[in-house]
Amino acid sequence: MLASVDTALRAASWESELLWQVPGAVMLFDSAWTGTESHQQDHVRVALEAGPYAVRAAYVEPDPETWLTLVQLHPLQA
């Protein structure tokens, strides 16, 4: 999958940016799991500074066996 990321980024058709007021560090997890099931899965702590961020997403199929949802965010000036 990681080998497909560069191709996916070039092929991405990004949705409109949204504003996200980040409170600080956030947890990244697989959204396929719901409710209490999500607590039983691996998580990644993403250390973000609190403040406003622009965020956008794209669904990409870089090859027949790989499907990705890409999420891009960048801090905005407060």
TIBA-219568 format. One record per residue (C-alpha): residue in three letters; x, y, z. Coordinates in Angstrom, 1 decimal, padded with zeros to 4 digits, always signed. Example, Ala and Ser with C-alpha at 12.3 -4.5 7.8 and 13.67 -1.06 7.14 Angstrom:
2
[doke 'ALA' [+012.3 -004.5 +007.8]]
[doke 'SER' [+013.7 -001.1 +007.1]]
//
This chain:
78
[doke 'MET' [+000.0 +000.0 +000.0]]
[doke 'LEU' [+002.7 +002.5 +000.9]]
[doke 'ALA' [+004.3 +002.1 -002.6]]
[doke 'SER' [+001.0 +003.3 -004.0]]
[doke 'VAL' [+000.9 +006.6 -002.1]]
[doke 'ASP' [+002.8 +008.7 -004.6]]
[doke 'THR' [+000.6 +007.5 -007.5]]
[doke 'ALA' [-002.5 +008.1 -005.3]]
[doke 'LEU' [-001.4 +011.7 -004.5]]
[doke 'ARG' [-000.9 +012.5 -008.2]]
[doke 'ALA' [-004.3 +011.0 -009.1]]
[doke 'ALA' [-006.3 +012.4 -006.2]]
[doke 'SER' [-009.4 +014.4 -007.0]]
[doke 'TRP' [-009.7 +016.4 -003.7]]
[doke 'GLU' [-013.0 +017.4 -002.1]]
[doke 'SER' [-013.4 +021.0 -000.9]]
[doke 'GLU' [-011.4 +022.1 +002.1]]
[doke 'LEU' [-013.1 +022.4 +005.4]]
[doke 'LEU' [-012.0 +024.3 +008.5]]
[doke 'TRP' [-011.2 +022.1 +011.6]]
[doke 'GLN' [-010.5 +023.8 +014.9]]
[doke 'VAL' [-008.1 +021.3 +016.4]]
[doke 'PRO' [-008.0 +021.1 +020.2]]
[doke 'GLY' [-004.5 +019.6 +020.2]]
[doke 'ALA' [-003.2 +016.0 +019.8]]
[doke 'VAL' [-005.7 +013.7 +018.0]]
[doke 'MET' [-006.1 +009.9 +017.6]]
[doke 'LEU' [-006.0 +008.4 +014.1]]
[doke 'PHE' [-007.9 +005.0 +013.8]]
[doke 'ASP' [-009.5 +002.9 +011.1]]
[doke 'SER' [-013.1 +004.3 +010.6]]
[doke 'ALA' [-014.3 +000.8 +009.5]]
[doke 'TRP' [-014.6 +000.0 +013.2]]
[doke 'THR' [-017.5 +001.5 +015.1]]
[doke 'GLY' [-018.3 +002.2 +018.8]]
[doke 'THR' [-016.5 +000.1 +021.3]]
[doke 'GLU' [-014.8 -002.0 +018.5]]
[doke 'SER' [-012.7 +001.1 +017.6]]
[doke 'HIS' [-011.1 +001.0 +021.1]]
[doke 'GLN' [-009.9 -002.6 +020.4]]
[doke 'GLN' [-007.9 -001.6 +017.3]]
[doke 'ASP' [-004.6 +000.1 +016.7]]
[doke 'HIS' [-004.5 +003.8 +017.1]]
[doke 'VAL' [-001.9 +006.4 +016.2]]
[doke 'ARG' [-001.5 +009.6 +018.2]]
[doke 'VAL' [-001.0 +012.6 +015.9]]
[doke 'ALA' [+000.7 +015.5 +017.8]]
[doke 'LEU' [-000.9 +018.6 +016.4]]
[doke 'GLU' [-000.7 +022.1 +017.8]]
[doke 'ALA' [-004.1 +023.5 +018.8]]
[doke 'GLY' [-005.6 +025.9 +016.3]]
[doke 'PRO' [-007.3 +026.1 +012.9]]
[doke 'TYR' [-006.5 +023.7 +010.1]]
[doke 'ALA' [-007.7 +023.3 +006.6]]
[doke 'VAL' [-008.5 +019.7 +005.9]]
[doke 'ARG' [-009.6 +017.9 +002.7]]
[doke 'ALA' [-010.0 +014.3 +001.6]]
[doke 'ALA' [-009.9 +012.2 -001.6]]
[doke 'TYR' [-010.8 +008.6 -002.3]]
[doke 'VAL' [-008.4 +007.1 -004.7]]
[doke 'GLU' [-007.8 +003.7 -006.4]]
[doke 'PRO' [-004.2 +003.8 -007.6]]
[doke 'ASP' [-004.3 +000.2 -008.8]]
[doke 'PRO' [-006.9 -002.6 -009.0]]
[doke 'GLU' [-006.0 -004.0 -005.6]]
[doke 'THR' [-005.5 -000.7 -003.6]]
[doke 'TRP' [-008.2 +001.7 -002.4]]
[doke 'LEU' [-007.2 +004.6 -000.2]]
[doke 'THR' [-008.9 +007.5 +001.5]]
[doke 'LEU' [-006.3 +010.3 +001.7]]
[doke 'VAL' [-006.7 +013.1 +004.2]]
[doke 'GLN' [-004.5 +016.2 +004.0]]
[doke 'LEU' [-004.4 +019.0 +006.6]]
[doke 'HIS' [-002.3 +022.1 +007.1]]
[doke 'PRO' [-002.3 +024.7 +009.8]]
[doke 'LEU' [-003.9 +028.1 +009.1]]
[doke 'GLN' [-002.7 +031.4 +010.6]]
[doke 'ALA' [-004.7 +032.1 +013.7]]
//
